[in-house]
Amino acid sequence: MTSGIFTDAITLEKADPEHFDLAFTAVTQPCPWPKAYGGDLVAAAAAAAMRSVTDGKTLHSMHSYFLRPADIGAAVRYEVELLRDGRGYSTRQVRGYQNGKPLYVCLANFAAGEPGGSFSAEFVDGLPDPEALPSSAEYIAERGGGTMTEESKAYWSGGRSFDMRHVPGPVYLEVEGEKAPHQAVWLKPFDPLRPVEGLTDAQRDLAALAYMCDYTILEPILRVLDLPWARPGLVTASLDHSMWFHRTAPVDDWLLYVQEAVAADSGRGLGYGRFFTRDHQHLATVAQEGMIRAA
């Protein structure tokens, strides 16, 4: 179990642009589902956008749409359009192409930063420490059923680059704990994140937040609807995604990802989440809508 899957996902190769100003390619990483993981695209697009801003501004928001599913283990071309460069802010459009068709699009905004007041959302106290919770590998080691395969079991255990520990409990095979529209997940890289060419460590860590945010953001909706991941007939897909980066911090210790379901109807659900460091710094906020189709 290593963090290499994540760092491979955001390792970009320069390419000749076909549509906009700059272009990079990245290869989607293995997963046991028919199509690639959505966070793979968000993180690679974030890396492409960050590599296009060279005046020191910091990524502060991304707004994305997932247009088509991406093939696993295949290159995606990320074309970057330099929409605006001002003194305080810069804006980029990034489109991901595969098999000659656009499959992902986002707007990313960057800020130079300036003096001002500071406020942070309240940390959720009273949760168990991550060391007191079972890892995904420990939780599913002796469990099985539903649509779980040995491949999906290995993926949930160690194939996602990050250790994930749920409060009140996972929703892999059954909805563990209260069927309420909220949960929290502790996350930490399995091992130290390695350097990524073209990105500073701080930029790589922002991309890490973008990468891991999609794994569990729909789970509060699944939890309240009593739909575990391994339920036969369950199909989910990311539709659109927004993320705001409030401050930077190293992603090398446990982070707390506090999540809630906002709405679910007509085969769609909206989830909301906030990332905190263990010392209560509010790093980022996420909102994501997904398709949730249960047989």
PADREN-922047 format. One record per residue (C-alpha): residue in one letter; chain; x, y, z. Coordinates in nm, 4 decimals, decimal comma. Layout:
BEGIN
+-------+-------+----------+----------+----------+
: kolnu : mimar :        x :        y :        z :
+-------+-------+----------+----------+----------+
:     a :     A :        X :        Y :        Z :
...
+-------+-------+----------+----------+----------+
***
This chain:
BEGIN
+-------+-------+----------+----------+----------+
: kolnu : mimar :        x :        y :        z :
+-------+-------+----------+----------+----------+
:     m :     A :   0,0000 :   0,0000 :   0,0000 :
:     t :     A :   0,1645 :   0,3217 :  -0,1182 :
:     s :     A :   0,0783 :   0,6735 :  -0,2228 :
:     g :     A :   0,2140 :   0,6048 :  -0,5723 :
:     i :     A :  -0,1311 :   0,5697 :  -0,7294 :
:     f :     A :  -0,2123 :   0,9306 :  -0,6433 :
:     t :     A :   0,1226 :   1,0750 :  -0,7486 :
:     d :     A :   0,1112 :   0,8772 :  -1,0745 :
:     a :     A :  -0,2349 :   1,0240 :  -1,1420 :
:     i :     A :  -0,1060 :   1,3831 :  -1,1271 :
:     t :     A :   0,2241 :   1,3242 :  -1,3075 :
:     l :     A :   0,1705 :   1,5087 :  -1,6347 :
:     e :     A :   0,3510 :   1,4929 :  -1,9661 :
:     k :     A :   0,3656 :   1,8033 :  -2,1821 :
:     a :     A :   0,1865 :   1,7739 :  -2,5152 :
:     d :     A :   0,1226 :   1,9929 :  -2,8167 :
:     p :     A :  -0,2085 :   2,1785 :  -2,7693 :
:     e :     A :  -0,4831 :   2,1077 :  -3,0210 :
:     h :     A :  -0,7556 :   2,3377 :  -2,8878 :
:     f :     A :  -0,6229 :   2,5919 :  -2,6360 :
:     d :     A :  -0,2945 :   2,7390 :  -2,5069 :
:     l :     A :  -0,1237 :   2,4536 :  -2,3224 :
:     a :     A :  -0,1719 :   2,0776 :  -2,3083 :
:     f :     A :  -0,0662 :   1,7911 :  -2,0827 :
:     t :     A :  -0,1493 :   1,4212 :  -2,0670 :
:     a :     A :  -0,2004 :   1,1953 :  -1,7669 :
:     v :     A :  -0,2943 :   0,8283 :  -1,7415 :
:     t :     A :  -0,5971 :   0,7264 :  -1,5344 :
:     q :     A :  -0,5178 :   0,4863 :  -1,2520 :
:     p :     A :  -0,6454 :   0,1308 :  -1,1908 :
:     c :     A :  -0,9770 :   0,0737 :  -1,0148 :
:     p :     A :  -1,2179 :  -0,2229 :  -1,0117 :
:     w :     A :  -1,5112 :  -0,0384 :  -1,1695 :
:     p :     A :  -1,5947 :  -0,0127 :  -1,5415 :
:     k :     A :  -1,4603 :   0,3442 :  -1,5681 :
:     a :     A :  -1,1943 :   0,5611 :  -1,4057 :
:     y :     A :  -1,2288 :   0,7304 :  -1,0669 :
:     g :     A :  -1,3630 :   1,0880 :  -1,0934 :
:     g :     A :  -1,1084 :   1,2358 :  -0,8515 :
:     d :     A :  -0,8376 :   1,1187 :  -1,0925 :
:     l :     A :  -0,9664 :   1,3742 :  -1,3443 :
:     v :     A :  -1,0151 :   1,6557 :  -1,0930 :
:     a :     A :  -0,6652 :   1,6206 :  -0,9497 :
:     a :     A :  -0,4957 :   1,5953 :  -1,2905 :
:     a :     A :  -0,6886 :   1,9008 :  -1,4127 :
:     a :     A :  -0,5853 :   2,0895 :  -1,0994 :
:     a :     A :  -0,2230 :   1,9965 :  -1,1668 :
:     a :     A :  -0,2515 :   2,1127 :  -1,5293 :
:     a :     A :  -0,4087 :   2,4433 :  -1,4246 :
:     m :     A :  -0,1442 :   2,5021 :  -1,1557 :
:     r :     A :   0,1377 :   2,4362 :  -1,4017 :
:     s :     A :  -0,0049 :   2,7128 :  -1,6241 :
:     v :     A :   0,0133 :   2,9818 :  -1,3522 :
:     t :     A :   0,3735 :   3,0952 :  -1,3059 :
:     d :     A :   0,3448 :   3,4153 :  -1,1012 :
:     g :     A :   0,2992 :   3,2589 :  -0,7584 :
:     k :     A :  -0,0799 :   3,2741 :  -0,7313 :
:     t :     A :  -0,2487 :   2,9903 :  -0,5414 :
:     l :     A :  -0,5418 :   2,7777 :  -0,6572 :
:     h :     A :  -0,8472 :   2,8820 :  -0,4543 :
:     s :     A :  -1,1424 :   2,7247 :  -0,6391 :
:     m :     A :  -1,2442 :   2,4718 :  -0,9025 :
:     h :     A :  -1,5848 :   2,4124 :  -1,0609 :
:     s :     A :  -1,6130 :   2,0957 :  -1,2674 :
:     y :     A :  -1,8505 :   1,8914 :  -1,4826 :
:     f :     A :  -1,8038 :   1,5249 :  -1,5672 :
:     l :     A :  -1,9314 :   1,4854 :  -1,9235 :
:     r :     A :  -1,8408 :   1,1252 :  -2,0091 :
:     p :     A :  -1,6796 :   0,8344 :  -1,8241 :
:     a :     A :  -1,3047 :   0,7914 :  -1,8707 :
:     d :     A :  -1,1319 :   0,4680 :  -1,9724 :
:     i :     A :  -0,9007 :   0,3160 :  -1,7113 :
:     g :     A :  -0,5289 :   0,3016 :  -1,7803 :
:     a :     A :  -0,5553 :   0,5341 :  -2,0803 :
:     a :     A :  -0,4204 :   0,8829 :  -2,1376 :
:     v :     A :  -0,6423 :   1,1877 :  -2,0969 :
:     r :     A :  -0,5343 :   1,5089 :  -2,2709 :
:     y :     A :  -0,5845 :   1,8156 :  -2,0530 :
:     e :     A :  -0,6032 :   2,1339 :  -2,2590 :
:     v :     A :  -0,5609 :   2,4589 :  -2,0655 :
:     e :     A :  -0,7051 :   2,7908 :  -2,1813 :
:     l :     A :  -0,5460 :   3,1010 :  -2,0265 :
:     l :     A :  -0,8645 :   3,3022 :  -1,9766 :
:     r :     A :  -0,7313 :   3,5837 :  -1,7590 :
:     d :     A :  -0,4212 :   3,6977 :  -1,5724 :
:     g :     A :  -0,4723 :   3,9981 :  -1,3448 :
:     r :     A :  -0,2699 :   4,1346 :  -1,0580 :
:     g :     A :  -0,4858 :   3,9669 :  -0,7948 :
:     y :     A :  -0,6543 :   3,6777 :  -0,9743 :
:     s :     A :  -0,6056 :   3,4426 :  -1,2685 :
:     t :     A :  -0,8572 :   3,2111 :  -1,4346 :
:     r :     A :  -0,8082 :   2,8956 :  -1,6374 :
:     q :     A :  -1,0395 :   2,6635 :  -1,8245 :
:     v :     A :  -0,9296 :   2,2999 :  -1,8427 :
:     r :     A :  -1,0885 :   2,0408 :  -2,0694 :
:     g :     A :  -1,0062 :   1,6734 :  -2,0592 :
:     y :     A :  -1,0241 :   1,4760 :  -2,3865 :
:     q :     A :  -1,0124 :   1,1013 :  -2,4461 :
:     n :     A :  -1,0894 :   0,9107 :  -2,7652 :
:     g :     A :  -1,1324 :   1,2436 :  -2,9420 :
:     k :     A :  -1,4208 :   1,3587 :  -2,7192 :
:     p :     A :  -1,4392 :   1,5969 :  -2,4214 :
:     l :     A :  -1,5124 :   1,4084 :  -2,0998 :
:     y :     A :  -1,4352 :   1,6665 :  -1,8305 :
:     v :     A :  -1,4347 :   2,0455 :  -1,8049 :
:     c :     A :  -1,3539 :   2,2852 :  -1,5237 :
:     l :     A :  -1,2886 :   2,6474 :  -1,4421 :
:     a :     A :  -1,0044 :   2,7044 :  -1,1953 :
:     n :     A :  -0,9320 :   3,0338 :  -1,0242 :
:     f :     A :  -0,6085 :   3,1515 :  -0,8612 :
:     a :     A :  -0,5443 :   3,4315 :  -0,6109 :
:     a :     A :  -0,2340 :   3,6283 :  -0,5151 :
:     g :     A :  -0,3667 :   3,6725 :  -0,1604 :
:     e :     A :  -0,3781 :   3,9866 :   0,0484 :
:     p :     A :  -0,4066 :   4,0907 :   0,4133 :
:     g :     A :  -0,7498 :   4,0463 :   0,5675 :
:     g :     A :  -0,9464 :   3,8888 :   0,8469 :
:     s :     A :  -0,9441 :   3,5154 :   0,9125 :
:     f :     A :  -1,2211 :   3,2761 :   1,0111 :
:     s :     A :  -1,2399 :   2,8980 :   1,0169 :
:     a :     A :  -1,5431 :   2,6716 :   1,0392 :
:     e :     A :  -1,5832 :   2,4953 :   1,3702 :
:     f :     A :  -1,4032 :   2,1630 :   1,4061 :
:     v :     A :  -1,6181 :   1,8640 :   1,5026 :
:     d :     A :  -1,5079 :   1,7594 :   1,8495 :
:     g :     A :  -1,5812 :   1,4344 :   2,0269 :
:     l :     A :  -1,4984 :   1,1994 :   1,7395 :
:     p :     A :  -1,2773 :   0,8952 :   1,7955 :
:     d :     A :  -0,9104 :   0,9411 :   1,7089 :
:     p :     A :  -0,8128 :   0,7661 :   1,3848 :
:     e :     A :  -0,5763 :   0,5338 :   1,5708 :
:     a :     A :  -0,8781 :   0,3961 :   1,7595 :
:     l :     A :  -1,0653 :   0,3061 :   1,4400 :
:     p :     A :  -1,0142 :   0,0087 :   1,2075 :
:     s :     A :  -0,8570 :   0,0729 :   0,8704 :
:     s :     A :  -1,0545 :  -0,0243 :   0,5614 :
:     a :     A :  -0,8273 :  -0,3270 :   0,5250 :
:     e :     A :  -0,8940 :  -0,4380 :   0,8817 :
:     y :     A :  -1,2682 :  -0,3793 :   0,8499 :
:     i :     A :  -1,3236 :  -0,5886 :   0,5376 :
:     a :     A :  -1,0541 :  -0,8532 :   0,5959 :
:     e :     A :  -1,3018 :  -1,1211 :   0,7076 :
:     r :     A :  -1,6120 :  -0,9812 :   0,5398 :
:     g :     A :  -1,7764 :  -1,0476 :   0,2061 :
:     g :     A :  -2,1038 :  -1,0433 :   0,0200 :
:     g :     A :  -2,3038 :  -0,8386 :  -0,2244 :
:     t :     A :  -2,1070 :  -0,7312 :  -0,5293 :
:     m :     A :  -1,7745 :  -0,7301 :  -0,3448 :
:     t :     A :  -1,5004 :  -0,9117 :  -0,5349 :
:     e :     A :  -1,1413 :  -0,9825 :  -0,4373 :
:     e :     A :  -1,0436 :  -0,6975 :  -0,6685 :
:     s :     A :  -1,2781 :  -0,4457 :  -0,5064 :
:     k :     A :  -1,1760 :  -0,5706 :  -0,1629 :
:     a :     A :  -0,8097 :  -0,5060 :  -0,2437 :
:     y :     A :  -0,8956 :  -0,1628 :  -0,3834 :
:     w :     A :  -1,0909 :  -0,0562 :  -0,0740 :
:     s :     A :  -0,8149 :  -0,1972 :   0,1472 :
:     g :     A :  -0,5122 :  -0,0322 :  -0,0086 :
:     g :     A :  -0,5609 :   0,0701 :  -0,3704 :
:     r :     A :  -0,6557 :   0,4319 :  -0,3186 :
:     s :     A :  -0,3251 :   0,5775 :  -0,1840 :
:     f :     A :  -0,4945 :   0,6940 :   0,1376 :
:     d :     A :  -0,5940 :   0,5148 :   0,4569 :
:     m :     A :  -0,9624 :   0,5900 :   0,5270 :
:     r :     A :  -1,1308 :   0,5391 :   0,8636 :
:     h :     A :  -1,5040 :   0,6059 :   0,8959 :
:     v :     A :  -1,7150 :   0,7510 :   1,1771 :
:     p :     A :  -1,9594 :   0,5964 :   1,2617 :
:     g :     A :  -1,8513 :   0,3108 :   1,0306 :
:     p :     A :  -1,8012 :   0,2234 :   0,6629 :
:     v :     A :  -2,0735 :   0,1685 :   0,4053 :
:     y :     A :  -1,8901 :  -0,0939 :   0,1995 :
:     l :     A :  -2,1091 :  -0,4001 :   0,2619 :
:     e :     A :  -2,3777 :  -0,2586 :   0,4861 :
:     v :     A :  -2,4510 :   0,0796 :   0,6358 :
:     e :     A :  -2,2571 :   0,0589 :   0,9595 :
:     g :     A :  -2,3941 :   0,2759 :   1,2390 :
:     e :     A :  -2,6772 :   0,5266 :   1,2292 :
:     k :     A :  -2,8536 :   0,5772 :   0,8948 :
:     a :     A :  -2,8184 :   0,9531 :   0,9269 :
:     p :     A :  -2,7261 :   1,2064 :   0,6548 :
:     h :     A :  -2,3779 :   1,2738 :   0,7860 :
:     q :     A :  -2,0464 :   1,1068 :   0,8560 :
:     a :     A :  -1,6771 :   1,1838 :   0,9033 :
:     v :     A :  -1,3735 :   1,0158 :   0,7488 :
:     w :     A :  -1,0158 :   1,0333 :   0,8714 :
:     l :     A :  -0,7653 :   1,0217 :   0,5810 :
:     k :     A :  -0,3885 :   0,9901 :   0,5628 :
:     p :     A :  -0,1433 :   0,8854 :   0,2886 :
:     f :     A :  -0,0166 :   0,5321 :   0,3353 :
:     d :     A :   0,3363 :   0,6681 :   0,3008 :
:     p :     A :   0,4907 :   1,0144 :   0,2423 :
:     l :     A :   0,3836 :   1,1738 :  -0,0848 :
:     r :     A :   0,6741 :   1,1831 :  -0,3260 :
:     p :     A :   0,7702 :   1,4911 :  -0,5313 :
:     v :     A :   0,5790 :   1,5497 :  -0,8559 :
:     e :     A :   0,7544 :   1,7084 :  -1,1520 :
:     g :     A :   0,6254 :   2,0561 :  -1,2321 :
:     l :     A :   0,4531 :   2,1064 :  -0,8947 :
:     t :     A :   0,5728 :   2,2436 :  -0,5641 :
:     d :     A :   0,4987 :   2,0304 :  -0,2587 :
:     a :     A :   0,2233 :   2,2770 :  -0,1618 :
:     q :     A :   0,0640 :   2,2436 :  -0,5075 :
:     r :     A :   0,0890 :   1,8649 :  -0,4898 :
:     d :     A :  -0,0891 :   1,8747 :  -0,1532 :
:     l :     A :  -0,3723 :   2,0860 :  -0,2985 :
:     a :     A :  -0,4045 :   1,8279 :  -0,5762 :
:     a :     A :  -0,4181 :   1,5568 :  -0,3076 :
:     l :     A :  -0,7231 :   1,7215 :  -0,1518 :
:     a :     A :  -0,8866 :   1,7382 :  -0,4958 :
:     y :     A :  -0,8009 :   1,3725 :  -0,5565 :
:     m :     A :  -0,9331 :   1,2214 :  -0,2355 :
:     c :     A :  -1,2469 :   1,4374 :  -0,2022 :
:     d :     A :  -1,4511 :   1,2274 :  -0,4488 :
:     y :     A :  -1,4022 :   0,8879 :  -0,2852 :
:     t :     A :  -1,6546 :   0,9345 :  -0,0046 :
:     i :     A :  -1,8487 :   1,2586 :  -0,0667 :
:     l :     A :  -2,1627 :   1,0703 :  -0,1806 :
:     e :     A :  -2,1533 :   0,8288 :   0,1138 :
:     p :     A :  -2,3759 :   1,0367 :   0,3482 :
:     i :     A :  -2,6439 :   1,0097 :   0,0791 :
:     l :     A :  -2,5900 :   0,6338 :   0,0522 :
:     r :     A :  -2,5988 :   0,6147 :   0,4307 :
:     v :     A :  -2,9320 :   0,7901 :   0,4745 :
:     l :     A :  -3,0839 :   0,5895 :   0,1849 :
:     d :     A :  -2,9450 :   0,2620 :   0,3286 :
:     l :     A :  -2,7464 :   0,1844 :   0,0113 :
:     p :     A :  -2,4070 :   0,0239 :   0,0788 :
:     w :     A :  -2,1518 :   0,0226 :  -0,2044 :
:     a :     A :  -2,1796 :  -0,3557 :  -0,2513 :
:     r :     A :  -2,5579 :  -0,3525 :  -0,2924 :
:     p :     A :  -2,6467 :  -0,5383 :  -0,6162 :
:     g :     A :  -2,7751 :  -0,3005 :  -0,8816 :
:     l :     A :  -2,6314 :   0,0186 :  -0,7267 :
:     v :     A :  -2,4723 :   0,2500 :  -0,9852 :
:     t :     A :  -2,3199 :   0,5881 :  -0,9005 :
:     a :     A :  -2,1391 :   0,8521 :  -1,1052 :
:     s :     A :  -2,0042 :   1,2009 :  -1,0409 :
:     l :     A :  -2,1975 :   1,4717 :  -1,2252 :
:     d :     A :  -2,0570 :   1,8043 :  -1,1115 :
:     h :     A :  -1,8184 :   1,9232 :  -0,8462 :
:     s :     A :  -1,7077 :   2,2442 :  -0,6754 :
:     m :     A :  -1,4166 :   2,2894 :  -0,4393 :
:     w :     A :  -1,2787 :   2,5892 :  -0,2520 :
:     f :     A :  -0,9257 :   2,5890 :  -0,1067 :
:     h :     A :  -0,9106 :   2,8194 :   0,1956 :
:     r :     A :  -0,5561 :   2,7640 :   0,3203 :
:     t :     A :  -0,2643 :   2,5292 :   0,2605 :
:     a :     A :  -0,1029 :   2,2767 :   0,4932 :
:     p :     A :   0,1070 :   1,9640 :   0,4428 :
:     v :     A :  -0,1004 :   1,6543 :   0,3646 :
:     d :     A :   0,1176 :   1,4143 :   0,5599 :
:     d :     A :  -0,0849 :   1,3565 :   0,8762 :
:     w :     A :  -0,4440 :   1,2636 :   0,9468 :
:     l :     A :  -0,7086 :   1,4924 :   0,7952 :
:     l :     A :  -1,0719 :   1,4940 :   0,9020 :
:     y :     A :  -1,3265 :   1,5056 :   0,6180 :
:     v :     A :  -1,6659 :   1,6024 :   0,7658 :
:     q :     A :  -1,9529 :   1,5284 :   0,5260 :
:     e :     A :  -2,3288 :   1,5620 :   0,5014 :
:     a :     A :  -2,6070 :   1,4876 :   0,2563 :
:     v :     A :  -2,7821 :   1,8015 :   0,1349 :
:     a :     A :  -3,0507 :   1,6544 :  -0,0918 :
:     a :     A :  -3,1456 :   1,3377 :  -0,2793 :
:     d :     A :  -3,4171 :   1,3031 :  -0,5420 :
:     s :     A :  -3,4775 :   1,2055 :  -0,9058 :
:     g :     A :  -3,1747 :   0,9771 :  -0,9138 :
:     r :     A :  -2,9333 :   1,2474 :  -0,7978 :
:     g :     A :  -2,7811 :   1,3402 :  -0,4632 :
:     l :     A :  -2,5837 :   1,6405 :  -0,3399 :
:     g :     A :  -2,3095 :   1,6042 :  -0,0819 :
:     y :     A :  -2,1167 :   1,8686 :   0,1109 :
:     g :     A :  -1,7868 :   1,8319 :   0,2933 :
:     r :     A :  -1,5095 :   2,0143 :   0,4780 :
:     f :     A :  -1,1448 :   1,9147 :   0,5247 :
:     f :     A :  -0,9721 :   1,9905 :   0,8558 :
:     t :     A :  -0,6204 :   1,9274 :   0,9809 :
:     r :     A :  -0,5853 :   1,7488 :   1,3090 :
:     d :     A :  -0,5073 :   2,0841 :   1,4758 :
:     h :     A :  -0,8438 :   2,2210 :   1,3504 :
:     q :     A :  -0,7380 :   2,4232 :   1,0450 :
:     h :     A :  -1,0177 :   2,4318 :   0,7862 :
:     l :     A :  -0,8360 :   2,3609 :   0,4573 :
:     a :     A :  -1,1082 :   2,3175 :   0,1951 :
:     t :     A :  -1,4813 :   2,2874 :   0,1277 :
:     v :     A :  -1,6451 :   2,0561 :  -0,1277 :
:     a :     A :  -1,9880 :   2,0294 :  -0,2879 :
:     q :     A :  -2,0628 :   1,7488 :  -0,5311 :
:     e :     A :  -2,3684 :   1,6122 :  -0,7081 :
:     g :     A :  -2,3784 :   1,2534 :  -0,8199 :
:     m :     A :  -2,6062 :   1,0110 :  -0,9957 :
:     i :     A :  -2,7373 :   0,7454 :  -0,7581 :
:     r :     A :  -2,9252 :   0,4674 :  -0,9288 :
:     a :     A :  -3,0508 :   0,1728 :  -0,7226 :
:     a :     A :  -3,2160 :  -0,1287 :  -0,8838 :
+-------+-------+----------+----------+----------+
***
